Amino acid sequence: HDDGGASVTRSERNLGAPGAVLPGSPAEPPPVQGEVMGDGGSAAGTARSRLRRARPVIIGALVLAVIVLLNLLPGPEKDDRPLSPGNPAPDGARAVAEVLAAQGVDVVRATSYEDALAALDGGPATLFLNDAQAYLSAAQVAHLSEEADLAVLAAPGARQLSALDDGFEQLGAVPFDLGDDEPGLQADCSDPDATAAGTLSMTGTAYSGILECFPTTIGGTEGGLYVTSADGSVAVLGAPGILSNEMMPDEGHAALALGVLGSFPTLVWYEPTGADVVASGEGIDPLTLLPAWVDHLLVWLLACSVLAMLWRGRRLGPLAAEPLPVVVRAAETAEGRARLYQDSGSVAHAAANLRAATLARLARRLRVDRSATPVEVLDAASRQGGRPRIELERRLFHHTPTTNRELVLWAQEILDLEKEIPS
């Protein structure tokens, strides 16, 4: 309204009221800081929420990265080669090397063909050549044998023996039958070290030569597990497993190993590698050229592949039963075969089948390697079941039933022994 020539609006009256805040005045509240999102939350709060939800994925990725990094990093040097003088595992030969060193023998470990020749040139020495992969040529083996005062070859191949002038010949593997009363092979030769050893209980490869110790017959040809040349400068050991930490205390293994390898003040222990093949001009295994971390990477990739197959693999449904013309229960087949054995009086044959089946089931239950010998199966059963191995060997192999009644009692007895072994 008009009052004395001044026109005042309602808004102006409100601004002039007590307590009103004018624009630009010191009492005006500050503007709100930070961007306001459409859902009413701030950008920082939304980021924190997303980070919390992604935390398990981030932690899993970090753990995976650390595992891969640890596998790629080079670890400490570990000697795990069989019959290596620095390997303390059961298949290593650290025990015999340490005993020889305690007896005053200088055990020199050669890492290459040139190192072995240089070590043999230093004085009277014994050479132990363990070339399980046959890296060396026949000429290299012959040269090393000439340089050594005594060359002990661990189960060499026929190709490596071809350049030697001592008439050695590889015959084949020696079978080992636990059913014999005396499973060990007798020395039965004039070699003093073999005579001191007495017997060997190891299987291996038989060879023929001038002097054959621990004789056996392969395919109608006589040979032995330890064969020497006429002058005794070259010896072929067909059972190098007697040097292992696990087998050395058995039978006469220690006596033969210490007697032969300790013949001279120096023992050159040589295990060829793929690098030694270059000197002979022969091919080299490409796997030996790969770095050590490749093995860990391959294991990791294999594990990832298995997990991916389990994750994305196709799930098959239940098996559909298909009617067959004739269905014979397994029990009926076993009973029919048992009646055939009973009618023919083949008690020994039936006992052999029961013995073989028992060993096979024990090997599966104890998770023993399929290539394990009966002795290794009995050793594992003795450790798990608590019974002495001699008792298990006597019940399983040193008793053969002769009548049907004895067969039934014996079968029940070995079944009870099998039940004592925990799975």
C-alpha positions as a Python dict, from the first residue, in 0.01 Angstrom:
ca = {
    (1, 'H'): (0, 0, 0),
    (2, 'D'): (109, 354, -31),
    (3, 'D'): (216, 516, 297),
    (4, 'G'): (382, 854, 266),
    (5, 'G'): (500, 789, -87),
    (6, 'A'): (684, 464, 8),
    (7, 'S'): (571, 131, -125),
    (8, 'V'): (673, -168, 94),
    (9, 'T'): (610, -529, -9),
    (10, 'R'): (549, -823, 223),
    (11, 'S'): (894, -965, 145),
    (12, 'E'): (1058, -641, 238),
    (13, 'R'): (870, -637, 563),
    (14, 'N'): (992, -990, 639),
    (15, 'L'): (1352, -890, 567),
    (16, 'G'): (1322, -603, 804),
    (17, 'A'): (1181, -816, 1082),
    (18, 'P'): (1392, -881, 1393),
    (19, 'G'): (1628, -1179, 1351),
    (20, 'A'): (1609, -1176, 971),
    (21, 'V'): (1933, -1250, 786),
    (22, 'L'): (2020, -1035, 494),
    (23, 'P'): (2218, -1165, 197),
    (24, 'G'): (2587, -1104, 233),
    (25, 'S'): (2564, -1049, 609),
    (26, 'P'): (2815, -1224, 842),
    (27, 'A'): (2544, -1436, 1000),
    (28, 'E'): (2450, -1601, 669),
    (29, 'P'): (2512, -1986, 693),
    (30, 'P'): (2790, -2123, 467),
    (31, 'P'): (2689, -2321, 158),
    (32, 'V'): (2685, -2702, 181),
    (33, 'Q'): (3021, -2852, 81),
    (34, 'G'): (3047, -3164, -143),
    (35, 'E'): (2844, -3290, -432),
    (36, 'V'): (2507, -3438, -348),
    (37, 'M'): (2417, -3756, -542),
    (38, 'G'): (2074, -3840, -674),
    (39, 'D'): (2017, -4093, -391),
    (40, 'G'): (2099, -3836, -125),
    (41, 'G'): (2449, -3971, -46),
    (42, 'S'): (2785, -3811, -110),
    (43, 'A'): (3040, -3934, -370),
    (44, 'A'): (3293, -4030, -98),
    (45, 'G'): (3033, -4241, 86),
    (46, 'T'): (2939, -4422, -233),
    (47, 'A'): (3306, -4500, -308),
    (48, 'R'): (3359, -4637, 43),
    (49, 'S'): (3053, -4860, 6),
    (50, 'R'): (3175, -5001, -323),
    (51, 'L'): (3520, -5059, -175),
    (52, 'R'): (3370, -5258, 113),
    (53, 'R'): (3176, -5479, -131),
    (54, 'A'): (3487, -5542, -344),
    (55, 'R'): (3713, -5616, -45),
    (56, 'P'): (3697, -6004, -77),
    (57, 'V'): (3786, -5985, -447),
    (58, 'I'): (4080, -5752, -378),
    (59, 'I'): (4211, -5975, -96),
    (60, 'G'): (4181, -6286, -317),
    (61, 'A'): (4367, -6115, -601),
    (62, 'L'): (4648, -6008, -364),
    (63, 'V'): (4680, -6362, -223),
    (64, 'L'): (4691, -6504, -576),
    (65, 'A'): (4958, -6254, -678),
    (66, 'V'): (5171, -6340, -373),
    (67, 'I'): (5147, -6715, -444),
    (68, 'V'): (5248, -6669, -808),
    (69, 'L'): (5536, -6443, -706),
    (70, 'L'): (5663, -6694, -449),
    (71, 'N'): (5651, -6973, -708),
    (72, 'L'): (5846, -6765, -957),
    (73, 'L'): (6117, -6667, -709),
    (74, 'P'): (6418, -6903, -705),
    (75, 'G'): (6420, -7112, -389),
    (76, 'P'): (6715, -7260, -202),
    (77, 'E'): (6919, -7527, -374),
    (78, 'K'): (6780, -7869, -286),
    (79, 'D'): (6961, -8191, -370),
    (80, 'D'): (6688, -8445, -439),
    (81, 'R'): (6849, -8660, -708),
    (82, 'P'): (6852, -9036, -640),
    (83, 'L'): (7185, -9175, -516),
    (84, 'S'): (7327, -8825, -474),
    (85, 'P'): (7592, -8793, -199),
    (86, 'G'): (7420, -8480, -71),
    (87, 'N'): (7064, -8615, -66),
    (88, 'P'): (6944, -8712, 287),
    (89, 'A'): (6617, -8862, 158),
    (90, 'P'): (6563, -9241, 158),
    (91, 'D'): (6665, -9265, -209),
    (92, 'G'): (6977, -9051, -159),
    (93, 'A'): (7329, -9170, -76),
    (94, 'R'): (7438, -8919, 186),
    (95, 'A'): (7492, -9187, 451),
    (96, 'V'): (7753, -9386, 257),
    (97, 'A'): (7932, -9063, 155),
    (98, 'E'): (7954, -8945, 517),
    (99, 'V'): (8076, -9284, 641),
    (100, 'L'): (8348, -9290, 374),
    (101, 'A'): (8451, -8935, 468),
    (102, 'A'): (8470, -9040, 835),
    (103, 'Q'): (8701, -9327, 733),
    (104, 'G'): (8942, -9083, 568),
    (105, 'V'): (8826, -9108, 207),
    (106, 'D'): (8818, -8775, 26),
    (107, 'V'): (8475, -8771, -145),
    (108, 'V'): (8495, -8533, -443),
    (109, 'R'): (8170, -8454, -620),
    (110, 'A'): (8229, -8380, -988),
    (111, 'T'): (7975, -8156, -1158),
    (112, 'S'): (8092, -8201, -1518),
    (113, 'Y'): (8288, -8433, -1742),
    (114, 'E'): (8594, -8207, -1728),
    (115, 'D'): (8577, -8185, -1348),
    (116, 'A'): (8569, -8563, -1323),
    (117, 'L'): (8878, -8599, -1545),
    (118, 'A'): (9062, -8332, -1345),
    (119, 'A'): (8977, -8499, -1012),
    (120, 'L'): (9095, -8839, -1139),
    (121, 'D'): (9425, -8688, -1249),
    (122, 'G'): (9517, -8587, -895),
    (123, 'G'): (9628, -8932, -772),
    (124, 'P'): (9493, -9280, -693),
    (125, 'A'): (9117, -9253, -705),
    (126, 'T'): (8796, -9448, -739),
    (127, 'L'): (8532, -9328, -984),
    (128, 'F'): (8164, -9386, -911),
    (129, 'L'): (7969, -9309, -1229),
    (130, 'N'): (7592, -9279, -1181),
    (131, 'D'): (7458, -9196, -1528),
    (132, 'A'): (7097, -9311, -1494),
    (133, 'Q'): (6987, -9102, -1797),
    (134, 'A'): (7276, -9226, -2017),
    (135, 'Y'): (7401, -8876, -2097),
    (136, 'L'): (7760, -8990, -2164),
    (137, 'S'): (7867, -9166, -2480),
    (138, 'A'): (8051, -9498, -2487),
    (139, 'A'): (8378, -9318, -2564),
    (140, 'Q'): (8338, -9087, -2263),
    (141, 'V'): (8270, -9383, -2032),
    (142, 'A'): (8574, -9567, -2165),
    (143, 'H'): (8796, -9260, -2120),
    (144, 'L'): (8685, -9211, -1759),
    (145, 'S'): (8742, -9581, -1686),
    (146, 'E'): (9097, -9559, -1821),
    (147, 'E'): (9178, -9254, -1607),
    (148, 'A'): (9045, -9408, -1283),
    (149, 'D'): (9230, -9667, -1078),
    (150, 'L'): (8891, -9828, -1013),
    (151, 'A'): (8581, -9735, -1211),
    (152, 'V'): (8247, -9840, -1059),
    (153, 'L'): (7965, -9807, -1311),
    (154, 'A'): (7611, -9792, -1168),
    (155, 'A'): (7378, -9998, -1389),
    (156, 'P'): (7517, -9876, -1723),
    (157, 'G'): (7332, -9930, -2049),
    (158, 'A'): (7443, -10159, -2328),
    (159, 'R'): (7551, -9860, -2541),
    (160, 'Q'): (7785, -9730, -2273),
    (161, 'L'): (7948, -10071, -2230),
    (162, 'S'): (8021, -10112, -2601),
    (163, 'A'): (8354, -9924, -2593),
    (164, 'L'): (8496, -10119, -2295),
    (165, 'D'): (8740, -10403, -2369),
    (166, 'D'): (8642, -10610, -2066),
    (167, 'G'): (8364, -10823, -2216),
    (168, 'F'): (8073, -10679, -2016),
    (169, 'E'): (7724, -10753, -2144),
    (170, 'Q'): (7386, -10640, -2011),
    (171, 'L'): (7150, -10935, -1958),
    (172, 'G'): (6832, -10788, -1809),
    (173, 'A'): (6640, -10727, -1488),
    (174, 'V'): (6676, -10972, -1199),
    (175, 'P'): (6342, -11111, -1071),
    (176, 'F'): (6292, -11121, -696),
    (177, 'D'): (6077, -11395, -542),
    (178, 'L'): (5984, -11352, -176),
    (179, 'G'): (5862, -11710, -170),
    (180, 'D'): (6215, -11845, -141),
    (181, 'D'): (6348, -11945, 198),
    (182, 'E'): (6661, -11736, 137),
    (183, 'P'): (6563, -11442, -81),
    (184, 'G'): (6911, -11283, -72),
    (185, 'L'): (7168, -11355, -344),
    (186, 'Q'): (7493, -11511, -220),
    (187, 'A'): (7828, -11363, -329),
    (188, 'D'): (7970, -11694, -458),
    (189, 'C'): (8285, -11539, -608),
    (190, 'S'): (8648, -11468, -520),
    (191, 'D'): (8619, -11088, -498),
    (192, 'P'): (8712, -10987, -140),
    (193, 'D'): (8458, -10702, -116),
    (194, 'A'): (8173, -10919, -240),
    (195, 'T'): (8279, -11204, -10),
    (196, 'A'): (8279, -10966, 288),
    (197, 'A'): (7928, -10852, 196),
    (198, 'G'): (7792, -11208, 191),
    (199, 'T'): (7445, -11148, 46),
    (200, 'L'): (7241, -10883, -135),
    (201, 'S'): (6865, -10843, -103),
    (202, 'M'): (6819, -10589, -385),
    (203, 'T'): (6686, -10642, -732),
    (204, 'G'): (6859, -10481, -1025),
    (205, 'T'): (7015, -10553, -1363),
    (206, 'A'): (7231, -10858, -1427),
    (207, 'Y'): (7552, -10841, -1631),
    (208, 'S'): (7798, -11098, -1761),
    (209, 'G'): (8171, -11054, -1738),
    (210, 'I'): (8501, -11205, -1627),
    (211, 'L'): (8424, -11224, -1254),
    (212, 'E'): (8054, -11251, -1168),
    (213, 'C'): (7940, -11205, -808),
    (214, 'F'): (7591, -11257, -668),
    (215, 'P'): (7513, -11484, -963),
    (216, 'T'): (7176, -11528, -1126),
    (217, 'T'): (7039, -11657, -1456),
    (218, 'I'): (6852, -11442, -1707),
    (219, 'G'): (6704, -11612, -2012),
    (220, 'G'): (6933, -11911, -1977),
    (221, 'T'): (7248, -11695, -1953),
    (222, 'E'): (7443, -11676, -1629),
    (223, 'G'): (7546, -11341, -1490),
    (224, 'G'): (7567, -11143, -1169),
    (225, 'L'): (7467, -10821, -995),
    (226, 'Y'): (7831, -10723, -937),
    (227, 'V'): (8076, -10797, -1219),
    (228, 'T'): (8441, -10696, -1247),
    (229, 'S'): (8705, -10705, -1520),
    (230, 'A'): (9001, -10942, -1520),
    (231, 'D'): (9236, -10692, -1353),
    (232, 'G'): (8965, -10551, -1125),
    (233, 'S'): (8999, -10196, -1262),
    (234, 'V'): (8638, -10178, -1383),
    (235, 'A'): (8334, -10294, -1184),
    (236, 'V'): (7971, -10292, -1293),
    (237, 'L'): (7718, -10262, -1008),
    (238, 'G'): (7380, -10381, -1133),
    (239, 'A'): (7207, -10298, -804),
    (240, 'P'): (7305, -9935, -728),
    (241, 'G'): (7009, -9912, -489),
    (242, 'I'): (7224, -10075, -219),
    (243, 'L'): (7393, -9734, -177),
    (244, 'S'): (7069, -9559, -85),
    (245, 'N'): (7011, -9438, 270),
    (246, 'E'): (6712, -9670, 302),
    (247, 'M'): (6868, -9994, 176),
    (248, 'M'): (7229, -9963, 294),
    (249, 'P'): (7167, -10119, 641),
    (250, 'D'): (7016, -10437, 488),
    (251, 'E'): (7209, -10761, 432),
    (252, 'G'): (7568, -10695, 319),
    (253, 'H'): (7494, -10372, 135),
    (254, 'A'): (7709, -10152, 359),
    (255, 'A'): (8006, -10390, 345),
    (256, 'L'): (8004, -10401, -35),
    (257, 'A'): (7949, -10026, -76),
    (258, 'L'): (8219, -9920, 171),
    (259, 'G'): (8465, -10185, 52),
    (260, 'V'): (8437, -10101, -318),
    (261, 'L'): (8405, -9721, -297),
    (262, 'G'): (8671, -9693, -27),
    (263, 'S'): (8941, -9881, -219),
    (264, 'F'): (9151, -9566, -277),
    (265, 'P'): (9209, -9243, -80),
    (266, 'T'): (8993, -9039, -320),
    (267, 'L'): (8642, -9112, -440),
    (268, 'V'): (8516, -8910, -740),
    (269, 'W'): (8136, -8918, -735),
    (270, 'Y'): (8015, -8817, -1082),
    (271, 'E'): (7652, -8772, -1187),
    (272, 'P'): (7640, -8649, -1549),
    (273, 'T'): (7385, -8392, -1663),
    (274, 'G'): (7249, -8279, -1997),
    (275, 'A'): (7536, -8028, -2029),
    (276, 'D'): (7783, -8317, -2066),
    (277, 'V'): (7615, -8435, -2387),
    (278, 'V'): (7752, -8135, -2579),
    (279, 'A'): (8108, -8268, -2559),
    (280, 'S'): (8008, -8588, -2743),
    (281, 'G'): (7823, -8411, -3024),
    (282, 'E'): (7503, -8598, -2947),
    (283, 'G'): (7158, -8446, -2902),
    (284, 'I'): (7062, -8279, -2576),
    (285, 'D'): (6735, -8301, -2394),
    (286, 'P'): (6564, -7959, -2435),
    (287, 'L'): (6397, -7997, -2094),
    (288, 'T'): (6737, -7960, -1925),
    (289, 'L'): (6771, -7610, -2075),
    (290, 'L'): (6457, -7472, -1912),
    (291, 'P'): (6489, -7264, -1592),
    (292, 'A'): (6386, -7423, -1264),
    (293, 'W'): (6080, -7200, -1215),
    (294, 'V'): (5912, -7347, -1524),
    (295, 'D'): (5822, -7660, -1325),
    (296, 'H'): (5639, -7453, -1061),
    (297, 'L'): (5459, -7255, -1332),
    (298, 'L'): (5343, -7574, -1505),
    (299, 'V'): (5212, -7713, -1176),
    (300, 'W'): (5023, -7390, -1111),
    (301, 'L'): (4873, -7390, -1464),
    (302, 'L'): (4772, -7753, -1423),
    (303, 'A'): (4593, -7676, -1096),
    (304, 'C'): (4414, -7381, -1257),
    (305, 'S'): (4309, -7599, -1550),
    (306, 'V'): (4165, -7863, -1319),
    (307, 'L'): (3971, -7601, -1123),
    (308, 'A'): (3839, -7451, -1448),
    (309, 'M'): (3725, -7792, -1568),
    (310, 'L'): (3548, -7858, -1241),
    (311, 'W'): (3386, -7514, -1256),
    (312, 'R'): (3276, -7505, -1620),
    (313, 'G'): (3272, -7876, -1703),
    (314, 'R'): (2956, -8044, -1815),
    (315, 'R'): (2777, -8244, -1547),
    (316, 'L'): (2658, -8579, -1671),
    (317, 'G'): (2334, -8721, -1543),
    (318, 'P'): (2286, -9056, -1371),
    (319, 'L'): (2377, -9371, -1559),
    (320, 'A'): (2093, -9538, -1745),
    (321, 'A'): (2058, -9910, -1686),
    (322, 'E'): (2048, -10102, -2012),
    (323, 'P'): (1905, -10456, -2019),
    (324, 'L'): (2162, -10715, -2125),
    (325, 'P'): (2098, -11066, -2255),
    (326, 'V'): (2277, -11226, -1958),
    (327, 'V'): (2384, -11073, -1629),
    (328, 'V'): (2619, -11281, -1414),
    (329, 'R'): (2697, -11165, -1063),
    (330, 'A'): (3063, -11128, -975),
    (331, 'A'): (3016, -11355, -674),
    (332, 'E'): (2896, -11640, -898),
    (333, 'T'): (3202, -11602, -1120),
    (334, 'A'): (3435, -11615, -821),
    (335, 'E'): (3253, -11921, -678),
    (336, 'G'): (3273, -12101, -1011),
    (337, 'R'): (3645, -12040, -1038),
    (338, 'A'): (3694, -12157, -680),
    (339, 'R'): (3509, -12483, -757),
    (340, 'L'): (3735, -12542, -1056),
    (341, 'Y'): (4041, -12507, -835),
    (342, 'Q'): (3884, -12738, -576),
    (343, 'D'): (3793, -13007, -832),
    (344, 'S'): (4141, -13001, -986),
    (345, 'G'): (4317, -12999, -646),
    (346, 'S'): (4511, -12680, -735),
    (347, 'V'): (4559, -12567, -376),
    (348, 'A'): (4896, -12403, -445),
    (349, 'H'): (4758, -12214, -745),
    (350, 'A'): (4463, -12086, -544),
    (351, 'A'): (4698, -11978, -264),
    (352, 'A'): (4915, -11788, -514),
    (353, 'N'): (4609, -11601, -642),
    (354, 'L'): (4499, -11514, -288),
    (355, 'R'): (4851, -11393, -205),
    (356, 'A'): (4869, -11173, -516),
    (357, 'A'): (4523, -11027, -453),
    (358, 'T'): (4611, -10951, -90),
    (359, 'L'): (4930, -10768, -192),
    (360, 'A'): (4739, -10567, -453),
    (361, 'R'): (4473, -10460, -202),
    (362, 'L'): (4736, -10373, 60),
    (363, 'A'): (4925, -10163, -195),
    (364, 'R'): (4610, -9967, -284),
    (365, 'R'): (4512, -9920, 81),
    (366, 'L'): (4861, -9806, 183),
    (367, 'R'): (4893, -9588, -129),
    (368, 'V'): (5216, -9761, -232),
    (369, 'D'): (5347, -9700, -582),
    (370, 'R'): (5229, -9953, -843),
    (371, 'S'): (5590, -10042, -926),
    (372, 'A'): (5673, -10122, -562),
    (373, 'T'): (5820, -10464, -481),
    (374, 'P'): (5653, -10703, -234),
    (375, 'V'): (5921, -10608, 21),
    (376, 'E'): (5818, -10241, 4),
    (377, 'V'): (5451, -10335, 43),
    (378, 'L'): (5529, -10545, 351),
    (379, 'D'): (5742, -10264, 497),
    (380, 'A'): (5454, -10019, 459),
    (381, 'A'): (5208, -10271, 607),
    (382, 'S'): (5440, -10329, 902),
    (383, 'R'): (5460, -9957, 973),
    (384, 'Q'): (5084, -9907, 952),
    (385, 'G'): (4968, -10225, 1124),
    (386, 'G'): (5232, -10256, 1392),
    (387, 'R'): (5325, -10616, 1318),
    (388, 'P'): (5691, -10701, 1248),
    (389, 'R'): (5773, -10747, 881),
    (390, 'I'): (5921, -11092, 955),
    (391, 'E'): (5583, -11210, 1086),
    (392, 'L'): (5398, -11072, 784),
    (393, 'E'): (5651, -11230, 549),
    (394, 'R'): (5623, -11565, 728),
    (395, 'R'): (5245, -11572, 713),
    (396, 'L'): (5215, -11451, 355),
    (397, 'F'): (5505, -11618, 178),
    (398, 'H'): (5675, -11882, 390),
    (399, 'H'): (5364, -12094, 435),
    (400, 'T'): (5189, -12260, 141),
    (401, 'P'): (4873, -12465, 217),
    (402, 'T'): (4861, -12821, 87),
    (403, 'T'): (4501, -12919, 166),
    (404, 'N'): (4166, -12749, 127),
    (405, 'R'): (4128, -12715, 503),
    (406, 'E'): (4467, -12549, 538),
    (407, 'L'): (4379, -12319, 247),
    (408, 'V'): (4058, -12204, 419),
    (409, 'L'): (4236, -12140, 749),
    (410, 'W'): (4524, -11963, 578),
    (411, 'A'): (4286, -11745, 374),
    (412, 'Q'): (4104, -11639, 692),
    (413, 'E'): (4439, -11565, 855),
    (414, 'I'): (4563, -11332, 579),
    (415, 'L'): (4218, -11169, 569),
    (416, 'D'): (4251, -11088, 939),
    (417, 'L'): (4599, -10944, 872),
    (418, 'E'): (4455, -10727, 597),
    (419, 'K'): (4179, -10597, 825),
    (420, 'E'): (4439, -10486, 1079),
    (421, 'I'): (4588, -10239, 833),
    (422, 'P'): (4409, -9903, 863),
    (423, 'S'): (4309, -9735, 539),
}
